[in-house]
């Protein structure tokens, strides 16, 4: 198996996960599983854990399933797919949970064009506390309009 194909699958999976983040957020989180996501928009409890955190368990299970397929069933593409999902989840965690929502007090002073654009886009999404009307987008590449000075 060529390393170039492996890298292509990994990078493609990472990119597809940005689409999946948008799709899941728009049609699942702000759709039929709003009851799990709403505490992310309107925190009405004192816990660090949110019901919204259950969504990461789904993608973790898919990633683990790919690793199992690679390790025990000879599904060679399971490794780059599983790693692509894992790396996207890690990037999402750093950008969304740590950088934007400050669940851990890191990166508080970041103030470059990308940091401002990401914060601005997420703030516009969170200005709506209800199920409807919140603009949904992927986490790492929100619309360019939020990156204007």
N, C-alpha and C positions, 0 to 999 in steps of 0.2 A: 504494500500500500504506500503510495507516494505521500511524502510529508506535505506537499502542496495541496493535495486533496484534503488531507486531515485539517490543515489550516483553513482552507476554504469552508469546510463544514463548520468548524468552530466559529469563524467570523460570521458566517451566514446565520448560524443559530443565535449568536449574540444579537445580530440585527433583527431577526424575526422576533426575538423577545421584546424589543422596543415596540413593535406592532402589537404583540400579545398584551403588553402592559396597557396600551391604549384601548385595545378591544375589550379586555377584561374590565378595565376601569369604567368604560362607557356603558357596556351592555350587561355586565354581571354585577359589579360593585354598585353602580348607579341604576341597576335593574333589579333582577329578582333576588339578589343577595344584599340588598341595601341594608337589611337589618344587621349584617355583620360589619358593614362599612360606615354606617352613620356615626358611630362613636369616634371615628377619625375626624369628622367634620364638626361635630358638636360633642365635645368631651363632657360627659355628665357623670364621671366617676373619678375616684382618686388613685386608681391603679396605673402603674406604668404600662401594663399589658393592655392592649385594646383588642376587641373582638376582630377588628380589621387585620390583626396579625395572623389570623388563621389562613389568610390567602397565601402567605409565603410557604405554609406547610404543603399546599397543593403543588406548587412548583418544585419544592424540595423533593417531594415524592416522585415527580416525573423525572427529575435529575437522577435521583437514586435508582429509579427503574432503568434508566439508560446505563448507569454504571453496572448494575446487575446483569443486564443484557450483554454488555461487553465482557464482563468478567466470567460469567458462568455459561453463557449461551452462544458465544462466538459472534456476537453482533458488533463488528469492529467499529462501526460508526457511532455506537453507543458512547464511547469515550469522548470524542470531540463534541457530540451533541450534549451529553451530560455536563461536560466542562463549560460549554457555551452558556447553558442555562444557569449553572452555578455562578459563573463569573458575572453574568448580567445581574443575578440576584444580589451578589456582593456589591456591585457598582450601585444598584438601586438602593441597597441598604445604606451605603455611605452617603449618597446624594440625598435621598429622601428622609431617612430616619435620623441620620447623624447631622448632615449639613443643614437641611431645611428645617426640620422639626426639633433639632437640638436635643434628641433623646439622650445623647452623651454630649457633654459640653466641649466639642472639638470644632475647629474650623470657624469659630465665631467671627474672626476678623478678615476672612476672605472677602475681597471687594473688587475682583477683576470683572471684566465684561461678562464672562460666562456665569460667574457666581450671581451677579446682579440679575441677569436674564432668567436664570433658573428660579431665583427667589421671587421675582416679579410674576412669572408665569404661575407658580404654585400659589402665590397670594391671590391672584385673580380667580383661580379655581376654588380656593377656600372661602372666598367672600360669600359664596352661596352655601347656606347651611342645610339646605334640603336636598332631596333626591334629584330634582330636576334642575335644569339651567346651568349647572356647573360645566364649564368647558373641560373636556377630557382630552388628554394628550399623553404621549409617552413621557417618561421621566427624564431621560438623558438628552433628548432633542425636542424640546417644546417648539411651538411656532416661532419663526424668526422675528415676528413683531415684538416679542418681549426682550429682544436683545438690542433694541434701539436705545440710543443715549438720551 
